Amino acid sequence: MKNYSISIKETTNPTILKFETDQFITQHESFEFNNIDEAKSSPLAQQLFYLPFVKKVYISGNFIAIERYNIVEWKDVQDEVATQIEDYLNSGGAVVTSSEAKKKVPVTVYAESTPNPSVLKFVANKKLVTKYHEFTSIDETAYAPLANKLFHFPFVKSVFMEENFVSITKFDVADWNDITMELREFIRSYIENGEAIINSDAPEVKQKSDQHLDEQYEQKDDVSKEIINILEEYVKPAVASDGGNIEFQSYDPQEKKVKVILQGACSGCPSSTFTLKNGIENMLREMMKGKVETVEAING
C-alpha cells in the first residue's frame, strides 16, 4: 500500500489551490474536469465535485489543483480538502480509471552543458521526480526503471535525477559529440511513452518524503538548521541549474566545520572545490560569523 502525504501550495490565482502529492498519481498525463459528468473517468475528481464549492478539478503528475466558487475562502476549507484527498489516495482509490486510454504526451528534452565536462544535463518539459535521486551503479536502481535502462549504455557512469532533469556522468572513453543525441532521444521516448521513472512504493522514495525530511530536520540543533536553510535558499538553486545537488551532512561546533555531500554534476567536478571554498564557505562564514570556519565535501 502506498503512503501518500499532501502539501498545500498557493497559485497566482487566489481561487485555485494546488494539493501536491509526494508521489506521482498519473504517468505524465494531465486531465481537466469542469463538472461531475466530465469526471466519469476519474473517481477522485467525482468525489471532489460533491463538495459544493468545487468549480473545476485539474489532475496532473503529482498534484490535484482545484478551482473554487466564491462561496468559501480556501483558508476555511483547505485542510479538510487536503485530508480528504490524502485519505482517498491512501485507501487505494483510483485517480483515473484504466478505461482511459493511455496516450502519448508531447515531450521535449534538450541537452545542457554543466561546469563538469564529464556531465551533461538532459532537461525535460515535464516534471520527472518529486525528490532528487542519485545512482552510482546499476545495483542501486532496483526502484528506478529509467536509471536502470540508462546504465545499459556502456558509457554511463552515474545518473542523477531531480525535478525536470537527468544528469548523466560518462566514462572518459566516450565523447559527448558521439552519444548526446542517442541519450537525448532515448530519454525523450521513454518519458513520452509514459514509462515509470521511479517506483512510488520503493522505500528510498519514502525516505525522501517531505514528512521524513521534516522529521530529520527537527532532530537537528539550531545551528545545523540555520545552515540547512541557507543551503536550501541560496546554494541549491544555483547548483541545480548546473545539474547537481548539495546536501548537508553534519556540523561540528568544536571545529566549526560543515560537511556536505555533492551530487550529480557537482560530484567530481574540477571547479567544485573552487565553488565550495570561494562560494559556499565564504557565504556561510559571512552569514554565520563565529560559527562556521570551513566547509568540506565528504565525496568531492
C-alpha positions in Angstrom: 0.0 0.0 0.0 1.4 3.4 -1.0 1.6 6.1 1.6 0.8 9.5 0.3 1.2 12.8 2.0 -0.3 16.1 0.7 1.2 19.6 0.9 -0.9 22.7 0.1 0.6 25.2 -2.4 -0.9 28.6 -3.4 -1.1 29.7 -7.0 -1.1 33.1 -8.7 -4.9 32.7 -9.0 -6.5 33.1 -5.5 -9.4 30.8 -6.4 -7.1 27.9 -7.4 -5.2 25.8 -4.9 -2.7 23.0 -5.6 -2.6 19.9 -3.4 0.8 18.3 -4.2 1.5 14.7 -3.5 4.9 13.3 -2.7 4.4 10.6 -5.3 3.2 10.7 -8.9 -0.5 10.0 -9.3 -0.5 10.0 -13.2 2.1 8.8 -15.7 2.9 12.3 -17.1 -0.7 12.8 -18.1 -2.9 15.8 -17.4 -6.7 16.0 -17.0 -9.2 18.8 -16.6 -12.7 18.4 -15.4 -15.3 21.2 -15.5 -18.2 19.2 -13.8 -19.0 15.8 -12.4 -20.3 14.5 -15.8 -16.9 15.2 -17.4 -15.2 13.4 -14.5 -16.6 9.9 -15.2 -13.1 8.6 -15.9 -11.8 9.9 -12.5 -13.4 8.6 -9.3 -11.2 11.1 -7.3 -12.5 14.1 -9.3 -16.1 12.9 -9.0 -15.7 12.7 -5.2 -14.3 16.2 -5.1 -17.2 17.6 -7.1 -19.5 16.5 -4.2 -18.0 19.5 -2.3 -20.4 22.4 -3.2 -17.6 24.9 -3.6 -15.6 22.9 -6.2 -15.8 24.5 -9.7 -13.0 22.7 -11.6 -10.6 19.9 -10.9 -7.2 19.5 -12.6 -5.1 16.4 -12.2 -1.5 16.2 -13.4 1.7 14.4 -12.4 2.0 14.9 -8.7 -0.8 17.3 -7.9 -4.5 18.0 -7.9 -5.5 21.6 -8.5 -9.0 22.8 -7.5 -10.7 26.0 -8.6 -13.4 27.1 -6.1 -16.5 29.1 -6.3 -16.6 32.3 -4.2 -19.0 30.9 -1.6 -15.9 30.0 0.6 -12.4 31.1 1.2 -9.6 28.5 0.9 -8.3 29.2 4.4 -11.5 27.8 5.8 -11.6 24.5 3.9 -8.1 23.7 2.5 -7.0 21.5 5.4 -10.2 19.5 5.2 -9.8 19.0 1.4 -6.2 18.0 1.8 -7.2 15.4 4.4 -9.9 14.1 2.1 -7.5 13.7 -0.8 -4.9 12.1 1.3 -7.3 9.6 2.8 -8.7 8.8 -0.6 -5.3 8.0 -2.1 -4.1 6.1 0.9 -7.2 3.9 0.8 -6.2 2.8 -2.7 -8.8 4.8 -4.5 -8.4 5.2 -8.3 -7.3 8.6 -9.6 -8.1 7.9 -13.3 -9.6 4.6 -14.3 -7.8 2.3 -16.7 -10.5 2.6 -19.2 -9.0 6.0 -20.0 -6.7 5.1 -23.0 -3.0 5.6 -22.2 -1.9 8.2 -24.6 1.4 9.7 -25.5 2.1 13.2 -24.3 4.4 15.5 -26.3 7.7 15.6 -24.7 10.8 17.8 -25.4 14.2 17.1 -24.0 17.3 19.2 -24.5 20.9 18.7 -23.5 22.6 21.3 -21.5 26.3 21.5 -20.6 27.5 21.7 -17.0 30.7 23.0 -15.3 31.7 19.4 -15.1 33.0 18.2 -18.5 32.1 14.6 -17.7 28.4 15.5 -17.0 25.6 16.5 -19.3 22.2 17.7 -18.1 19.1 16.5 -20.0 16.2 18.8 -19.3 12.5 17.8 -20.0 9.4 19.9 -20.2 7.7 17.6 -17.7 8.3 17.0 -14.0 10.1 13.7 -13.7 10.6 13.2 -10.0 9.4 14.8 -6.8 12.7 14.4 -4.9 16.3 14.0 -6.0 17.8 10.6 -6.7 21.4 9.6 -7.3 22.7 6.3 -8.7 26.4 5.4 -9.0 25.8 1.9 -10.3 23.1 -0.3 -11.7 22.9 -2.2 -8.4 21.2 0.9 -6.9 18.5 1.1 -9.5 16.0 -1.6 -8.3 13.4 1.1 -7.7 14.3 3.3 -10.7 13.5 1.8 -14.1 14.8 4.8 -16.1 18.1 4.8 -14.4 18.4 1.1 -14.8 17.9 1.4 -18.5 20.4 4.2 -18.8 23.1 2.0 -17.2 22.7 -0.4 -20.1 24.5 2.2 -22.1 28.2 1.2 -21.6 29.4 4.8 -21.4 27.1 5.8 -18.5 29.0 6.0 -15.2 26.3 7.6 -12.9 22.8 9.1 -13.1 21.3 11.9 -11.0 17.6 13.0 -11.2 15.9 16.0 -9.8 12.6 17.8 -10.7 12.7 18.0 -14.5 16.2 16.9 -15.4 18.5 13.9 -15.6 22.3 14.5 -15.2 24.4 11.8 -16.7 28.1 11.3 -15.9 30.0 9.5 -18.7 33.2 7.4 -18.7 36.1 9.2 -20.3 36.2 6.6 -23.2 33.1 8.3 -24.8 32.8 11.7 -26.4 29.7 13.7 -25.8 29.5 14.6 -29.6 29.0 10.8 -30.3 26.5 9.9 -27.6 24.4 13.0 -26.8 21.8 12.6 -29.5 21.3 8.9 -28.6 20.8 9.6 -24.9 18.5 12.6 -25.5 16.3 10.6 -27.9 16.2 7.6 -25.5 15.1 9.8 -22.5 12.6 11.7 -24.6 11.0 8.5 -26.0 11.0 6.8 -22.5 9.1 9.8 -20.9 6.7 10.2 -23.9 5.7 6.5 -23.6 4.6 7.1 -20.0 7.1 4.5 -18.6 7.7 4.6 -14.9 10.7 6.7 -13.8 10.7 5.9 -10.1 8.6 3.2 -8.4 6.5 5.1 -5.9 6.3 2.3 -3.4 10.1 2.0 -3.0 11.5 2.5 0.5 14.0 5.0 -1.0 11.1 7.2 -2.1 9.5 7.1 1.4 12.9 8.2 2.9 12.8 11.3 0.7 9.2 12.2 1.5 8.6 15.7 2.9 7.4 14.2 6.2 10.5 12.1 6.6 12.8 15.0 5.8 10.9 17.3 8.2 11.4 14.8 11.0 15.1 14.6 10.3 15.3 18.4 10.2 13.5 18.8 13.6 16.1 16.5 15.2 19.0 18.7 14.4 20.5 21.5 16.5 19.6 25.2 15.8 22.9 26.0 14.1 22.6 23.0 11.8 19.0 24.1 10.9 20.3 27.6 10.1 23.0 26.1 7.8 20.4 23.9 6.1 18.1 26.9 5.5 21.0 28.9 3.9 21.9 26.0 1.6 18.3 25.5 0.6 17.7 29.2 -0.2 21.0 30.4 -1.6 23.0 27.4 -2.8 20.7 24.6 -4.0 19.0 26.6 -6.8 22.5 27.5 -8.3 23.9 24.0 -8.2 20.6 22.6 -9.6 20.9 24.9 -12.6 24.3 23.2 -13.2 22.8 19.7 -13.0 23.8 18.9 -9.4 22.8 19.0 -5.8 24.3 19.7 -2.4 23.1 18.1 0.9 24.0 19.0 4.4 25.8 16.1 6.2 27.0 17.4 9.6 28.2 20.3 11.7 31.0 20.2 14.2 30.7 23.1 16.7 34.2 22.5 18.1 36.0 22.7 14.8 33.3 25.0 13.3 33.3 22.6 10.3 30.4 21.9 8.0 30.4 18.7 5.9 28.3 18.4 2.8 27.6 15.8 0.1 28.0 16.9 -3.6 25.8 15.0 -6.1 25.2 14.9 -9.9 27.4 17.3 -11.9 28.9 18.7 -8.7 30.4 15.4 -7.7 34.0 15.1 -9.0 33.7 18.4 -10.9 37.1 20.2 -11.4 35.5 23.5 -10.4 33.6 22.2 -7.4 36.5 22.7 -4.9 36.7 26.4 -6.0 32.9 26.8 -5.7 33.0 25.1 -2.3 35.8 27.3 -0.8 35.2 30.6 -2.6 31.5 30.5 -2.7 29.7 28.3 -0.1 32.4 28.5 2.6 32.7 32.3 2.3 28.9 32.7 2.3 28.5 30.6 5.5 31.4 32.3 7.2 29.9 35.7 6.4 26.3 34.8 7.3 27.2 32.8 10.4 30.0 34.7 11.9 31.9 32.9 14.6 30.0 29.6 14.0 31.4 28.3 10.7 35.1 28.3 9.6 35.4 25.6 7.0 33.2 23.6 4.6 34.2 20.2 3.4 32.7 17.9 0.8 32.9 14.3 2.0 32.7 13.0 -1.6 34.3 15.7 -3.7 
